[in-house]
């Protein structure tokens, strides 16, 4: 009985973190992963986020990137995760297609990044950076960036989905 309750609890926890639309987890209808531009892509970003600054990072994300991303064509959702051991934030941003993701002008991304950095400095009560100062403009510097493509459910995940 205890193992059954544990399994049900795990499924509930997993499902609670899923987006409202299950279609956001899979490829677009009619896509079989053959065309790189029509396959769901997940933008993966890792940022340096010290433990004491985690709340400020989340606040700055919510104020800037969150609203901006929701207005972008092809945006399906995002997950913000934090690795306490590495003191890093992990962002997984889902896009309907690589084409839609890469169609966003760099100038727009740079503008929102500037707003994010300003919001982060405000949340951390930091002064604007001086050109010669040691304080970086971005309190949460990028550690790594990449992209992942949807390839389907694993047999274990498919079994959970069927239940």
N, C-alpha and C positions, 0 to 999 in steps of 0.2 A: 504494500500500500504506500509506504514512504517513497519508494523508488518511482512509483506511478505519479505521485503528487510532485515529486522533484522534476520529472519529465514534463508534466503539464506546466509547472512553474517556469521551466526553461523556455518552452514554446511561447508562453505569454510574454516573458521578458524579451524574447527575440522579436515577436510580432509588435510589441509596443514601440520598438525603434524603427519600424518600417514606415515608409511614406504612406500618406492616405490613399494614394492610387497604386495598386499593385503593378500596374503597367509601367510605372517608373522604374521597376526592378528589372524588367526584361527589355529585349530589343523591340524596336517599333514593329507594328504589324506589317507583315510582308517582308521583313528583313531577315535574311538567313546568314548574316555576317559576311557575305561575299563582297559587298561594296563598303570599303573603309569609310566613306563619307556618310553612309546611312546607318551605321552601327552605333548603338549607344556607347558613349565614351565617358570615362570617369577621370576628371582632372584630379590629380593627387598632389597636394602641397604639404610640406612639413615646415613648421616655423619654430623658432626658439621661443619658448614661453616659460619663463621661470615660475615656480610654484606660487610665489607671492604676487605674481602679476596675472594669474589665470583669469580672475574676475574682470580685470581691465581689458584683457584680450577679447573675452566673450562680449563685453559691452561694446567695444569698438566694432567688432564683427557685426553685431546686431544693428548698430546705428548706420553702418555704411554698406558693407558688402551684401548683407541680407536683403535690404530693400532694392538695391541696384540689380542683384541677380534675379530677383523675382520678376523684374521687368524685361529680362532678356529672352529673345526668341530661342526656343530649344532648351531652356533651363528646366530640368526635371526635379531638382532638389539637391540638398547637400547635408552632409554629416560633419559635425565638429567633434573631434575626439582629442583626448589629452593623454599623453604618455608621461606618468609621474616619474618613472625611472630616468628617462632622458630629458625630462622637462621640455617636451615638444608638443605642439599642437599639430594634429593631422586633420586636414580638410579633404573630404571626398566630395567632389562636385559633379553631379550627373548631368550630362547633356544628351539630347536626343540624337545628335550627330556631331561628328568632328567638324563638318563643314559649318554648322551653326556656331559652334564654339569658337572656331578660328576666324569667323566673319566679324567678330567684335573688334572695332578699331583699337589699336594699341593706345591711342590718345585717351580714349574713354577709360581703359583699364588704369592708366597712369593717373588720371584725375581721381578716380575712386580710391586708388592706393594712397594718394596724397591726403584725401579725406580720412581714410582709415588711420594713417599715421598721426594726423592731428587729433583725432578722437582718442587714440591710444595714449598720446601724450597728456591730453586733458584728464583721462581716466586715471592715469598714473601720477597726476599733478606735476608733470615735467614741463619746463619752459620750452618754447620753440628752440630748435637747435641753432647754435651760432655756427657760422661757416668754419671756424677753426676749433670748435669745441670737440671734446671726446664723446659727448652724448650723441648717439646715432639718431638720424632723422626717424628711422623706423625702430621702435622699441622691440618689435617682434620680427627679426630678420628671417628671410627665407633660408632654410637649410637644404631643401631639395624640392624638385618639381618633376612631375611626370604625368603620363596618361595611361589608363588601363582601358581595354576594350571588353565589352560584354561577350562571354562565350557560352553562357547557359548555366543552368543549375547543376550542381554535383548530385550524384545519386542520393546522398544523405539529405541534402536540402530539398530535393524533389519529394522524398518520403515525408518530410515534415510538412511540405506544402499540401500533400494529399490528405493528411490527417485532418 
